[in-house]
């Protein structure tokens, strides 16, 4: 039976923490973290220290060090960018065109977000990171891109191509737009990689964050293009399937809703590879990221350039470049998700040896089917609270596995043991619900596998 209320039992008496051996490819990092062994009978080191002064002046921390202040500042900045970009889009499309563009541009957003969240389901990123990536793409990146594209295109028209507006437009779409847009979309991934490194675990995280940023960017950009097309149709009296709005909707929403996410996910892939590199040299990682960014810019330029090649050229580029790259990235994303899940068995095995997990849990946690079945069992026998507890337990176990994998590949950081202890104690909190559900799910899966021919 499952407990009737949320328990929080103490951890086992002085559980040994498994040592973390360095990766054979990172021989320079030979330090292994000391296991955490609590000793309640030992007095704290400050027990015999003299009493502090009665009136010690308290230093007020800097305002910017407050997480609340920083979060409010970031939200305010993104909101301001959103207001400005929406005002710019409305000025270019008109109110009616803006509303039509908004209604049509929203169609591909839910399936794209659902696919990215499914990809991130094994070890979910904090929701605020996902929201930041989408908001950055929809607000900040589009604002920078529309201003920079306009400024550089005007400069090229005045100083490079002379009096030919069509040449300036070609330069703007095939060269300027990819060079400007890909870095600003990838900036969301860079910021999370730099300032939330502990939550950035590898290829899957890079793909998901890059995809969300580009999805937000494409959403705002589609409002602009569809709104403009509707305005032109209104002025010229066009309607129906032969209208510019219908053609724009077919190309941007039906045929290529994945275009912007695909470009930026190439950079996200590079960030994910860099995150798992045993080599700590920044130049190597920077080179990997730069290569991914250049690949994204190149594919973006090829795609935009296809619009001037006519229908046959467009279909050729779509078939020879976009579809193969899309299928490759999709396969790589699913493969990476599966590899991360399978790695749980080896990286969680030391915790089963020392008693934090049962002997069957590493294998059960490395199976997506067993994890899903455990949630169903918990929901059926104990209700939604137990199912949420199992979800938290599996997510914490995955985070613990990735934490240990990062230390194995790149060498343990100074806070390895502290973070490990924190994760294990949180894991123990959900143990009464999760372990029994996982054990029953593993047994059910084992019986089902023996019955299969």
GUTOR-645755 format. One line per field, with one value per residue (C-alpha): z, x, y; residue number from 0; chain. Coordinates in steps of 0.001 Angstrom, whole numbers. Each point is the difference from the previous one (the first is absolute). Layout:
N
up = Z / ...
east = X / ...
north = Y / ...
num = NUM / ...
cadena = A / ...
END
This chain:
453
up = 0 / -554 / 2921 / 483 / 341 / -1221 / 2150 / 509 / 1778 / 867 / -2242 / 960 / 2788 / -1477 / -3566 / -1951 / -3101 / -3009 / -1232 / -3367 / -2281 / -2709 / -3667 / -1648 / -2604 / 2717 / 1769 / 1221 / 2341 / 2491 / 3053 / 1256 / 2404 / 3621 / 1064 / 2278 / 3391 / 2551 / 3601 / 2305 / 3101 / -981 / 1191 / -2679 / -470 / 1358 / 3240 / 2156 / -1851 / 1972 / -126 / -2746 / 966 / 1169 / -2711 / -3094 / -2983 / -2767 / -3519 / -2403 / -3113 / -3347 / -1505 / -3226 / 1938 / 837 / -2212 / 126 / -1211 / -2832 / -1042 / 12 / -2015 / -2592 / -270 / -321 / -2730 / -2002 / 470 / -1222 / -3056 / -613 / 145 / -2375 / -2545 / 11 / -590 / -2919 / -1493 / 375 / -1729 / -2968 / -239 / 1374 / 2746 / -2142 / -1629 / 3405 / 1375 / -3076 / 118 / 3710 / -488 / -2836 / 1486 / 3148 / -1839 / -34 / 3493 / 2146 / -1957 / -72 / 3737 / 691 / -2013 / 1803 / 3420 / -856 / -911 / 3342 / 2003 / 1281 / 2045 / -318 / -43 / 2585 / -1477 / 450 / -2310 / -2668 / 379 / -196 / -3213 / -1696 / 1236 / -1069 / -3529 / -253 / 1514 / 331 / -2986 / -2409 / 1139 / -515 / -3323 / -1494 / 964 / -1087 / -3246 / -954 / 846 / -1784 / -3046 / -361 / 279 / -2651 / -2289 / 349 / -157 / -1740 / -2528 / -917 / -1273 / -378 / 2711 / -1154 / 430 / 3478 / 862 / -1251 / 2085 / 3001 / -150 / -1024 / 1826 / 2565 / 1570 / 736 / 1377 / 2301 / 1022 / 872 / 2646 / 1692 / 166 / 1327 / 2650 / 2182 / -2 / 686 / 3007 / 1540 / -763 / 1676 / 3027 / 587 / -821 / 2726 / -1836 / -3464 / -392 / -3645 / -3512 / 906 / 2061 / -2770 / -2604 / 2170 / 1056 / -3516 / -1441 / 2445 / -675 / -3749 / 387 / 1795 / -2682 / -2826 / 1744 / 62 / -3494 / -1388 / 1445 / -1985 / -3299 / 149 / 1082 / -2872 / -2470 / 1251 / -350 / -3602 / -790 / 1450 / -2055 / -3240 / 553 / 72 / 2002 / 186 / -764 / -2564 / 2455 / 1310 / 3530 / -974 / -1769 / 2946 / 2408 / -2118 / -247 / 3551 / 2057 / -1962 / -1941 / 2259 / 3554 / 1220 / -2009 / 2689 / 2746 / -2318 / -687 / 3630 / 1210 / -1910 / 2362 / 2961 / -1056 / 89 / 3507 / 1111 / -1402 / 1663 / 3328 / 38 / -1143 / 2457 / -1133 / 2165 / -2431 / -921 / -3454 / -959 / 1175 / -1618 / -3290 / 160 / 673 / -2753 / -2468 / 918 / -390 / -3407 / -1130 / 1129 / -1862 / -3157 / 2 / 720 / -2923 / -2355 / 1024 / -433 / -3295 / -1331 / -268 / -2928 / -1918 / -1047 / 835 / -1250 / 1881 / 3158 / -155 / -699 / 3055 / 2099 / -1064 / -20 / 3101 / 2278 / 146 / 477 / 2662 / 1760 / 30 / 1211 / 2870 / 931 / 55 / 1977 / 2538 / 562 / 127 / 2537 / 2123 / -27 / 798 / 2952 / 1303 / -403 / 1753 / 3223 / 576 / 242 / 1773 / 2608 / 723 / 2736 / 1930 / -107 / 1353 / 2948 / 821 / -1254 / -2754 / -185 / -2218 / -2704 / -159 / -2336 / -2697 / 639 / -145 / -3299 / -1688 / -1251 / -51 / 3623 / 1154 / -1762 / 1428 / 3515 / -261 / -1139 / 2864 / 2542 / -1410 / -18 / 3533 / 1829 / -2176 / -1830 / 2944 / -89 / -3781 / 363 / 2672 / -2393 / -2688 / 2409 / 1086 / -3542 / -911 / 3054 / -730 / -3561 / 1205 / 2431 / -2810 / -2227 / 2896 / 443 / -3746 / -266 / 2813 / -1701 / -3344 / 1112 / 3536 / 3200 / 889 / 3476 / 854 / -1323 / 3413 / 1170 / -3098 / 156 / 3616 / -807 / -2820 / 2062 / 2909 / -2364 / -1593 / 3395 / 572 / -2799 / 578 / 1822 / -2997 / -2841 / 927 / 404 / -3230 / -1894 / 1406 / -1049 / -3437 / -485 / 1000 / -2393 / -2839 / 764 / -68 / -3237 / -1643 / 881 / -1515 / -3304 / -2722
east = 0 / 1043 / 127 / -3097 / 1834 / 3204 / 2816 / 3432 / 2012 / 3658 / 2643 / 1599 / 2582 / 3223 / -563 / 3241 / 141 / 1523 / 3269 / -36 / 2778 / 1219 / -499 / 2944 / 26 / 457 / 3072 / 949 / -2973 / 843 / -1696 / -2992 / -2470 / 92 / -3135 / -2315 / -182 / -2077 / 1190 / -2748 / 1998 / 2746 / -647 / 58 / 3389 / -1242 / -1395 / 2891 / 435 / -436 / -3329 / -275 / -343 / -3433 / -458 / 1798 / -830 / -1713 / 1191 / -2845 / 463 / 120 / -3438 / 964 / 942 / -3645 / -1438 / -3407 / 1390 / 1901 / -3047 / -2217 / 2575 / 214 / -3778 / -370 / 2638 / -1618 / -3444 / 1299 / 1525 / -3314 / -1992 / 2414 / 104 / -3792 / -333 / 2434 / -1855 / -3350 / 1393 / 1083 / -3203 / -2792 / -2350 / -2060 / 3068 / 1634 / -2990 / -220 / 3728 / -177 / -2842 / 1760 / 3511 / -1072 / -846 / 3479 / 981 / -1829 / 1236 / 3568 / -5 / -1611 / 2702 / 2788 / -1545 / -296 / 3677 / 789 / -2197 / 2773 / 1694 / -2213 / 1594 / -1414 / -3107 / 1461 / 2898 / -2421 / -2147 / 3076 / 1187 / -3385 / -455 / 3517 / -668 / -3443 / 922 / 3693 / 1392 / -2670 / 448 / 3766 / -410 / -2582 / 1985 / 3365 / -1353 / -1586 / 3069 / 2504 / -2238 / -399 / 3769 / 596 / -2562 / 1731 / 3634 / 249 / -2748 / -854 / -3482 / -1313 / -2589 / -305 / 3728 / -125 / -2937 / 1930 / 3024 / -2226 / -1781 / 2875 / 2980 / -963 / -3003 / 1771 / 3096 / -2116 / -2781 / 1902 / 2268 / -2873 / -2111 / 2937 / 689 / -2723 / 1877 / 3281 / -1424 / -1422 / 3204 / 2044 / -2121 / -1972 / 2740 / -1075 / -3280 / 1573 / 690 / 727 / -1337 / -3664 / -5 / 1779 / -2510 / -3032 / 1077 / 1082 / -3236 / -2118 / 1878 / -415 / -3675 / -643 / 1943 / -1935 / -3306 / 611 / 1503 / -2993 / -2345 / 1908 / 91 / -3585 / -1271 / 1828 / -1377 / -3534 / 432 / 1171 / -2922 / -2404 / 1458 / -25 / -3316 / 1445 / -1604 / -312 / 2630 / 1745 / 593 / 3409 / -1164 / -834 / 3341 / 1949 / -1928 / 712 / 3748 / 690 / -2567 / -699 / 3195 / 2729 / -1187 / 3184 / 2405 / 1077 / 158 / 2053 / 2582 / 458 / 42 / 3260 / 1514 / -1744 / 1510 / 3445 / -649 / -1063 / 3155 / 2127 / -1749 / 1119 / 3570 / 2590 / 2376 / -434 / 1747 / -2383 / 1479 / -1014 / -3555 / -224 / 1191 / -2702 / -2719 / 1300 / -44 / -3615 / -949 / 1663 / -1828 / -3304 / 742 / 924 / -3166 / -2103 / 1636 / -595 / -3652 / -587 / 1872 / -2308 / -2818 / 1743 / 586 / -3596 / -2283 / 2379 / 2963 / -2076 / -1124 / 3570 / 1357 / -2888 / 606 / 3803 / 689 / -2952 / -1580 / 3273 / 1270 / -3373 / -58 / 3610 / -652 / -3204 / 1833 / 2880 / -2385 / -1821 / 3289 / 1467 / -3128 / 293 / 3717 / -532 / -2680 / 2196 / 2924 / -2012 / 654 / 3774 / 141 / -2635 / 1453 / 2387 / -2974 / -1693 / 3200 / 98 / -3699 / -1490 / -1831 / -1255 / 1985 / -2696 / -526 / 2863 / -1349 / -3597 / 868 / 1835 / -3166 / -2505 / -2734 / 634 / -3 / -3311 / -1529 / 1158 / -1835 / -3144 / 213 / 496 / -2938 / -2256 / 827 / 614 / -1216 / 1542 / 2169 / 1851 / 378 / 1564 / 2322 / 1150 / 574 / 2110 / 1918 / 882 / 970 / 2255 / 1614 / 673 / 1511 / 2186 / 1168 / 843 / 1793 / 2178 / 529 / 1215 / 2481 / 1135 / 565 / 1381 / 1263 / -1932 / -568 / 554 / -3710 / -443 / -574 / -2300 / -2168 / 47 / -1146 / -2734 / -1352 / 126 / -1876 / -2677 / -142 / -543 / -2990 / -1984 / 1349 / -3029 / -2246 / 2413 / 1962 / -3011 / -1558 / 3263 / 459 / -3506 / 475 / 3335 / -1566 / -2899 / 2391 / 2124 / -3055 / -1202 / 3397 / 56 / -3468 / 1026 / 984
north = 0 / 3588 / 2435 / 2079 / 3290 / 1583 / -1446 / 1451 / -2727 / 513 / -1554 / -3318 / 230 / 1375 / -1255 / -218 / 2152 / -1768 / 1414 / 1677 / -1217 / 2347 / -710 / -1796 / 2799 / 2608 / -1337 / 3441 / 48 / -2695 / 1457 / -1964 / 1564 / -1046 / -1866 / 1838 / -1725 / 1897 / -305 / 1271 / -849 / 2440 / 3554 / 2677 / 1630 / 3306 / -1448 / 1254 / 3275 / 3218 / 1774 / 2614 / 3642 / 1009 / 2626 / -1202 / 2214 / -1938 / 517 / 538 / -2158 / 1702 / 447 / -1788 / -3160 / -581 / -2732 / 1663 / 3309 / -1661 / -2016 / 3090 / 1934 / -2774 / -349 / 3769 / 153 / -2791 / 1548 / 3360 / -1671 / -1755 / 3231 / 1726 / -2820 / -354 / 3739 / -241 / -2971 / 1751 / 3094 / -2128 / -2057 / 2149 / -1097 / -2367 / -1530 / -396 / -1906 / -2239 / -676 / -767 / -2465 / -1828 / 69 / -1829 / -3245 / -1619 / 1141 / -2633 / -3064 / 1322 / 704 / -3389 / -1788 / 1861 / -663 / -3702 / 12 / 1647 / -2367 / -2284 / 2715 / 3086 / 3407 / 2426 / 1590 / 3480 / -935 / -1194 / 3111 / 2218 / -1658 / 429 / 3575 / 914 / -1214 / 1581 / 3377 / 868 / -1915 / 1239 / 3590 / -99 / -1809 / 2345 / 3096 / -1412 / -1459 / 3297 / 2054 / -2256 / -489 / 3776 / 420 / -2659 / 1634 / 3353 / -1106 / -3377 / -693 / 3567 / 766 / -3562 / -776 / -3615 / -583 / 1513 / -2265 / -3039 / 952 / 572 / -3360 / -2281 / 1505 / 2623 / -1755 / -3329 / 1741 / 2190 / -2380 / -3162 / 1603 / 1847 / -3167 / -2012 / 2650 / -1564 / -3312 / 1781 / 1845 / -3178 / -1898 / 2727 / 851 / -3234 / -2474 / -2416 / -642 / -269 / -3711 / -637 / -311 / -338 / 3198 / 1889 / -1164 / 752 / 3490 / 953 / -1353 / 1993 / 3224 / -460 / -948 / 3281 / 1869 / -1662 / 745 / 3753 / 13 / -1886 / 2627 / 2617 / -1914 / -1223 / 3415 / 1677 / -2535 / 582 / 3764 / -367 / -2286 / 2539 / 2823 / -2031 / -1765 / -3512 / -2799 / -3760 / -2621 / 2191 / 2833 / 980 / -828 / -3584 / -419 / 1409 / -2214 / -3085 / 659 / 1195 / -1932 / -3192 / -758 / 1383 / 686 / -1694 / 2205 / 2457 / -2668 / -2213 / 2723 / 949 / -3599 / -428 / 2561 / -1644 / -3322 / 1601 / 1350 / -3482 / -1583 / 2678 / -599 / -3650 / 562 / -1401 / 2746 / 3089 / 2326 / 2776 / 405 / -3537 / 494 / 3417 / -1495 / -2691 / 2574 / 2282 / -2886 / -762 / 3662 / 258 / -3150 / 1513 / 3242 / -1923 / -2121 / 3093 / 1833 / -2943 / -157 / 3730 / -15 / -2711 / 2544 / 1725 / -3251 / -535 / -2900 / -2693 / 1463 / 311 / -3624 / -1116 / 1807 / -1290 / -3605 / -7 / 2092 / 665 / -3450 / -1965 / 2410 / -89 / -3807 / -116 / 2411 / -1855 / -3333 / 1497 / 1526 / -3299 / -1918 / 2447 / -285 / -3782 / 52 / 2314 / -2343 / -3075 / 1693 / 80 / -3697 / 362 / 3359 / -910 / -3451 / 1287 / 1396 / -3394 / -1564 / 2405 / -338 / 3246 / -1899 / -3560 / -2405 / 22 / 3760 / 1010 / -2325 / 1072 / 3694 / -502 / -1297 / 2560 / -2645 / -980 / 3635 / 636 / -3169 / 944 / 3331 / -1782 / -2488 / 2779 / 1972 / -3053 / -1152 / 3267 / 2838 / 2956 / 1064 / -3301 / 237 / 3445 / -1379 / -2740 / 2631 / 2056 / -3083 / -1037 / 3575 / 296 / -3358 / 1113 / 3272 / -1937 / -2275 / 2974 / 1692 / -3066 / -368 / 3595 / -618 / -3205 / 1706 / 3349 / -547 / 759 / 3618 / 1413 / -268 / -3543 / -1626 / 2786 / -251 / -3807 / 21 / 2511 / -2154 / -3194 / 1542 / 1318 / -3434 / -1596 / 2236 / -1677 / -3507 / -1535 / 637 / -529 / -3109 / -2247 / 1285 / -457 / -3504 / -1014 / 1568 / -1780 / -3319 / 553 / 821 / -3065 / -2273 / 1587 / -472 / -3699 / -450 / 1580 / -2514
num = 0 / 1 / 2 / 3 / 4 / 5 / 6 / 7 / 8 / 9 / 10 / 11 / 12 / 13 / 14 / 15 / 16 / 17 / 18 / 19 / 20 / 21 / 22 / 23 / 24 / 25 / 26 / 27 / 28 / 29 / 30 / 31 / 32 / 33 / 34 / 35 / 36 / 37 / 38 / 39 / 40 / 41 / 42 / 43 / 44 / 45 / 46 / 47 / 48 / 49 / 50 / 51 / 52 / 53 / 54 / 55 / 56 / 57 / 58 / 59 / 60 / 61 / 62 / 63 / 64 / 65 / 66 / 67 / 68 / 69 / 70 / 71 / 72 / 73 / 74 / 75 / 76 / 77 / 78 / 79 / 80 / 81 / 82 / 83 / 84 / 85 / 86 / 87 / 88 / 89 / 90 / 91 / 92 / 93 / 94 / 95 / 96 / 97 / 98 / 99 / 100 / 101 / 102 / 103 / 104 / 105 / 106 / 107 / 108 / 109 / 110 / 111 / 112 / 113 / 114 / 115 / 116 / 117 / 118 / 119 / 120 / 121 / 122 / 123 / 124 / 125 / 126 / 127 / 128 / 129 / 130 / 131 / 132 / 133 / 134 / 135 / 136 / 137 / 138 / 139 / 140 / 141 / 142 / 143 / 144 / 145 / 146 / 147 / 148 / 149 / 150 / 151 / 152 / 153 / 154 / 155 / 156 / 157 / 158 / 159 / 160 / 161 / 162 / 163 / 164 / 165 / 166 / 167 / 168 / 169 / 170 / 171 / 172 / 173 / 174 / 175 / 176 / 177 / 178 / 179 / 180 / 181 / 182 / 183 / 184 / 185 / 186 / 187 / 188 / 189 / 190 / 191 / 192 / 193 / 194 / 195 / 196 / 197 / 198 / 199 / 200 / 201 / 202 / 203 / 204 / 205 / 206 / 207 / 208 / 209 / 210 / 211 / 212 / 213 / 214 / 215 / 216 / 217 / 218 / 219 / 220 / 221 / 222 / 223 / 224 / 225 / 226 / 227 / 228 / 229 / 230 / 231 / 232 / 233 / 234 / 235 / 236 / 237 / 238 / 239 / 240 / 241 / 242 / 243 / 244 / 245 / 246 / 247 / 248 / 249 / 250 / 251 / 252 / 253 / 254 / 255 / 256 / 257 / 258 / 259 / 260 / 261 / 262 / 263 / 264 / 265 / 266 / 267 / 268 / 269 / 270 / 271 / 272 / 273 / 274 / 275 / 276 / 277 / 278 / 279 / 280 / 281 / 282 / 283 / 284 / 285 / 286 / 287 / 288 / 289 / 290 / 291 / 292 / 293 / 294 / 295 / 296 / 297 / 298 / 299 / 300 / 301 / 302 / 303 / 304 / 305 / 306 / 307 / 308 / 309 / 310 / 311 / 312 / 313 / 314 / 315 / 316 / 317 / 318 / 319 / 320 / 321 / 322 / 323 / 324 / 325 / 326 / 327 / 328 / 329 / 330 / 331 / 332 / 333 / 334 / 335 / 336 / 337 / 338 / 339 / 340 / 341 / 342 / 343 / 344 / 345 / 346 / 347 / 348 / 349 / 350 / 351 / 352 / 353 / 354 / 355 / 356 / 357 / 358 / 359 / 360 / 361 / 362 / 363 / 364 / 365 / 366 / 367 / 368 / 369 / 370 / 371 / 372 / 373 / 374 / 375 / 376 / 377 / 378 / 379 / 380 / 381 / 382 / 383 / 384 / 385 / 386 / 387 / 388 / 389 / 390 / 391 / 392 / 393 / 394 / 395 / 396 / 397 / 398 / 399 / 400 / 401 / 402 / 403 / 404 / 405 / 406 / 407 / 408 / 409 / 410 / 411 / 412 / 413 / 414 / 415 / 416 / 417 / 418 / 419 / 420 / 421 / 422 / 423 / 424 / 425 / 426 / 427 / 428 / 429 / 430 / 431 / 432 / 433 / 434 / 435 / 436 / 437 / 438 / 439 / 440 / 441 / 442 / 443 / 444 / 445 / 446 / 447 / 448 / 449 / 450 / 451 / 452
cadena = A / A / A / A / A / A / A / A / A / A / A / A / A / A / A / A / A / A / A / A / A / A / A / A / A / A / A / A / A / A / A / A / A / A / A / A / A / A / A / A / A / A / A / A / A / A / A / A / A / A / A / A / A / A / A / A / A / A / A / A / A / A / A / A / A / A / A / A / A / A / A / A / A / A / A / A / A / A / A / A / A / A / A / A / A / A / A / A / A / A / A / A / A / A / A / A / A / A / A / A / A / A / A / A / A / A / A / A / A / A / A / A / A / A / A / A / A / A / A / A / A / A / A / A / A / A / A / A / A / A / A / A / A / A / A / A / A / A / A / A / A / A / A / A / A / A / A / A / A / A / A / A / A / A / A / A / A / A / A / A / A / A / A / A / A / A / A / A / A / A / A / A / A / A / A / A / A / A / A / A / A / A / A / A / A / A / A / A / A / A / A / A / A / A / A / A / A / A / A / A / A / A / A / A / A / A / A / A / A / A / A / A / A / A / A / A / A / A / A / A / A / A / A / A / A / A / A / A / A / A / A / A / A / A / A / A / A / A / A / A / A / A / A / A / A / A / A / A / A / A / A / A / A / A / A / A / A / A / A / A / A / A / A / A / A / A / A / A / A / A / A / A / A / A / A / A / A / A / A / A / A / A / A / A / A / A / A / A / A / A / A / A / A / A / A / A / A / A / A / A / A / A / A / A / A / A / A / A / A / A / A / A / A / A / A / A / A / A / A / A / A / A / A / A / A / A / A / A / A / A / A / A / A / A / A / A / A / A / A / A / A / A / A / A / A / A / A / A / A / A / A / A / A / A / A / A / A / A / A / A / A / A / A / A / A / A / A / A / A / A / A / A / A / A / A / A / A / A / A / A / A / A / A / A / A / A / A / A / A / A / A / A / A / A / A / A / A / A / A / A / A / A / A / A / A / A / A / A / A / A / A / A / A / A / A / A / A / A / A / A / A / A / A / A / A / A / A / A / A / A / A / A / A / A / A / A / A / A / A / A / A / A / A / A / A / A / A / A / A / A / A / A / A
END
